[in-house]
């Protein structure tokens, strides 16, 4: 499928378990992002990546790990899930364009709803 | 650092009413400005954008003008429909910065 996909779409896990959320994009966009969306908090950036093998922390990185060995994939791992990580997670990508009028709009996946019990 | 402040919601309107959602920003340089829309159960999608001062972005009857003098990018629509019910996010990105800064979102409900 063309575009940006996330899997699974829904996940229920128990406290303390490791969970990996997958994100795949077909556009070869350089930038990829992980956000969480919680009621009352809008979108919060967890991690982002400017290219394969280059990642950086966002606003709320604690408890999460990312990797990016291939341009098209950007998995997010919760090493030991906690109830506070119950949220909707969105992956996004953006084209790296060095032209003066580049605008860096982001393209979002459909989201993964994660529940930690 | 960069920031985006948008009108607090929720906003409830009757069908065919005029819509304004205010958005102001703080950023160095000349950022690009965006409005994204999120329909229930979906990810965000770009609604419109403007890349320089005085540009007007438009799409699906929505418009927003990049006002550098007031650092604003207010979203407007002359006649809303029930299908416009969604959450609207204002955002900015700076050239070569990659990341975007998002506002907190404004929930719009349009009643028939």
Boltz contact constraints between the chains, C-beta under 6 A:
constraints:
  - contact:
      token1: [A, 31]
      token2: [B, 98]
      max_distance: 6.0
  - contact:
      token1: [A, 42]
      token2: [B, 104]
      max_distance: 6.0
  - contact:
      token1: [A, 42]
      token2: [B, 105]
      max_distance: 6.0
  - contact:
      token1: [A, 43]
      token2: [B, 102]
      max_distance: 6.0
  - contact:
      token1: [A, 50]
      token2: [B, 98]
      max_distance: 6.0
  - contact:
      token1: [A, 90]
      token2: [B, 43]
      max_distance: 6.0
  - contact:
      token1: [A, 101]
      token2: [B, 51]
      max_distance: 6.0
  - contact:
      token1: [A, 103]
      token2: [B, 32]
      max_distance: 6.0
  - contact:
      token1: [A, 103]
      token2: [B, 49]
      max_distance: 6.0
  - contact:
      token1: [A, 103]
      token2: [B, 51]
      max_distance: 6.0
  - contact:
      token1: [A, 104]
      token2: [B, 93]
      max_distance: 6.0
  - contact:
      token1: [A, 105]
      token2: [B, 34]
      max_distance: 6.0
  - contact:
      token1: [A, 105]
      token2: [B, 46]
      max_distance: 6.0
  - contact:
      token1: [A, 105]
      token2: [B, 49]
      max_distance: 6.0
  - contact:
      token1: [A, 106]
      token2: [B, 100]
      max_distance: 6.0
  - contact:
      token1: [A, 108]
      token2: [B, 43]
      max_distance: 6.0
  - contact:
      token1: [A, 108]
      token2: [B, 44]
      max_distance: 6.0
  - contact:
      token1: [A, 109]
      token2: [B, 43]
      max_distance: 6.0
  - contact:
      token1: [A, 110]
      token2: [B, 43]
      max_distance: 6.0
  - contact:
      token1: [A, 111]
      token2: [B, 43]
      max_distance: 6.0
